Amino acid sequence: MTDLTTADVVLQDLGKRYGPEWAGVQAVADVDIDIAAGEFIAVVGASGCGKSTVLRILAGFEPATSGSVTVGGRPVTAPGPDRGVVFQDYGLFPWLTVRENIAYGPKRRRLPRARVRELADRFTETVGLSRFADRYPGELSGGMQQRVAIARVLANEPSVLLMDEPFGALDALTRSDLQAELKRIHLETRTTVVFVTHSIEEAVFLADRVVVMTGGASHGVPGHIARTVPIDLPEPRDVTTPAFNAYKREISDLVHGAGDHA
């Protein structure tokens, strides 16, 4: 498979305040992340720590109130085709088939018909749904629909793939299968990925580095990065090994505050 175009991502002194300066809530503050092109970053933390807020700012869905965000050296000021977003809600068009859903973005970009077909077929195959290409979303399981959602974003050839709890609504077995599938797709495409999750095990399984966020309004301090943990494990990763579980313990301690000031 030909690699997709990748881009580096830089968040510098990022902050977000909701409401007026004198009476608002500082949701996140002092967020600094440098993400190399082709890197897979997972962001974990308790509910309310600001991880989804950071992702929405990176997607261009809402502005930062301080600091800066760049993708490939270009400031992020609005949503753009260089950033594809996958949510927990699949958001598929129920009246379109699998292939048609995946082809939707390339068609909107007015690519030549042959190129649209090539991209649709390529990413239908990438997510293992070639046999279901002519089925409608209502005929698919939840896991299969999420595969279509991922393929639809990849068919737009984004530089960065942003994922906000994409597997959160799935059962444990389907979630495990899709984690392995996403890992395979990333190793093939080397698209830059920022993946928000509550699951520490999922983060350790998928990511090159895990960004641990703590704080948040409920804690009386803005959400911020406690630490970034590089994951040095061989592929394919085995969740049963002592090394894997050592990373889980380290990150769990950070999430729950034991290492916040270490």
N, C-alpha and C positions, 0 to 999 in steps of 0.2 A: 504494500500500500504506500502511495506517495504521501509524505508528511504534509500536514496542514501548515500554513503560515503561523508562526508563533510570535509572541511578543513578551517583553518584560513588563512588569507591573511595579510601580513605586507609589506607596502611600507614605507621605511625610507630614508629621505633626498633625495628623488628621483629627478633627474634632467635630462633634455635632451637638448643637443645643436646640431644644424644642421650646418655643415660647420666647418672650422678651428676655433680654440679657439680665435685667434686674429681678425677674421672677420666673425664669424658665428652668428647664431641667437639662443639665449637661449629660447627655446620654453616653457619649464616648469622648475620650481626650487622649492626646499624645500618642496616637497610633502610628507607628513606623514599621512598615514592612517593605522589603525589597524582594521581589519574586523574579527569578531568572526565567527567561523564555524556555518553555517546555517543562517547567517544574510543576509538581503537584503539591499544593499546599492545602492542608485541612485546618479549619478554625473550629475550636471546641470551647465550651464554656457553659455555665449554668444559664437557665432562662433569664433574660433581662440584662445580660452582660454586654449587649451591643453588637454581637457578631453578625446578625442579619442586617442591622443598620449599616455596618461597614460594607456588607455585600451590596446593599441597595445603592449606596453612594458610588461604589465601584461600577455598578451597572448603569449609573447615570439617572436612576429613578428619583433621586432626591439629592439636593446639593449639600456639600459640607459647609459648616459655618466657620471653619478654620483649617489651615493646612492645604495640602494639594494631593491630587491623584493623577497619575499619568499612566498611559498604556502605550508602549512602543515610543515613548518620548512625547506623546501628544496629551494635552490636558483633557480630562474627562469632564464634560459640562452637560452632557445629555446622553440618552441611550444611543447606541450606534452598532453597526453591523460587525464591528471588530470584537464585540462582546456578546456571546450567546448565553442565555439564562435558562436553567432548568429548575422548576419549582417542584414541590411535593405534589401539587395538583397538575395532572398531565396536560390539561389545556388543549386537547386534540379537537379537531373539527369532526364531529360525529358523522357528517354527511360525506366525508372523504375517506377513501381507502387508506391503508397503510402507506402504499407508494405515493398516493396523492398528497397525504399529509406531509411526507418527507420532501416532496417536490415543491411544496407551497412556497417556501422561501426563494429557491432559485428561480421559480416562475415570476415572483414579484420583482426580482432583480433583473428581469427581462433577459435572462441568459438564453442562448440558442437552444432550440428544442432538444437537440441531441445531447447537449451538455446537461440540461435538466434531467433527462432520462438517465444519463451516466451517473450523476450524483445521487439520484433517487435509488437506483439499483445498487450502487456501491454501498450506501449507508444502510439500506435495507438488509444487505448481506452482512455488513459489519456487525449489526446487532442481532444477527441470527434469525431474521424474520422473512427470508426470501419465500418460504412456503406459504406465508400469510400475507403476501404483498397486496392481494386483492380483497382482503377482509376489511371490515369496518371496525372502528374502535369498540363498539358494543359487543363484538364477537370475540374480543380478546380479554385475557386475564389482566389484573392490575399490573403485574410485572411486565407483561408484554406491552401494555400501553406506555409504561415508563420507558421501555426500550425505544418505542416509536418517538417519544418526546425527546430523548437524547439524540436519536438519529436525525430528527428534524432540525435540531440546533446545529449538529455537525455538518449537515448538508449546506448550511449557510457559510461554511468555511470561516468561522470566527478565529481570531487570534487568541482569545481567552474564553474559556468555558467556566461560567459561574454557576454553582449548584447550591441551592438552599434546601437542606434536608430532603433531597430527592427521593430517598428510600424510606422515609419516616412512616409512611402509611402502609407499608408492605409487611406481610408476615415474615417470620425469621428466616425461613428457608429461601423464600423468594429474594429477600434482602441480601442474603449471603451469595446467591447466584448472581445478582446484579452487581454486587461489589466486585466479584471476580471478573465479570464482563467489562465493567468500567476500567478495571486495572489493565485488562488485555487491550482495550481500545486506546487507553493512554499510552501504553508501551508502543503501540503501533503508530499512533498519530503524533505523539509528543506535543499535543496541544497544551498550552498553559492552563492549569485548572486551579480554581479556588473553590473549595468544598466546605460548606458549613454543616456541622453535625453536632448532635448531642452525644453521639456514641463514641466513646474513647477507643473501643476496639476497632470500629470502622475507620477512625482516623489513622490509627497505627497501621492497619492493614493496607490502606490506600496511599498514604502520603509520603513524600520525600521529607517534609518537615511538618510538624504540628504546632500551630500557633495557639497558645492557651490564653484565653481572655478571662478576666475576673472583674469584680466590681459590678456596677450598674446602679440604677436609681434605688432599687430596693435595699442596696447595701450602703447607700449614702455617699458613694463615691462614683465618679464616672467609670464606665467600662474602659478597660485598658489591657494592654498585653502584659501578662505576668512573665511569660518566657516563651521562647521559640525552641522547640525540641527537634533536632535532626534525627531522623529514623534511619539507622544503619543496620538493615536486615537484608539477608539474601532473598532473591526472588526464585520461585514463588514463596510468599510469606506463609508461615505456619503459625496459626494462632495458639497452638498448644505448647510452643517452646518456652523455656525459661526466659530467653532474651526478649521475646515478644511480650510476655507478661510483666517483665521488669519495666518496659516502656509504659505499659498500662498503669502500673502502680505509680510511677513517677508523675505521669500526667494527671492521674486521679488526685494525687496529693496537691498538685498545683491548682486544679480546678476547685478543690475544697479548701484552699487557702494555706495549706501547710508549707508551700514553697513560694508564696506570693512575694515575699521580700528577700528570698534567698539570693 
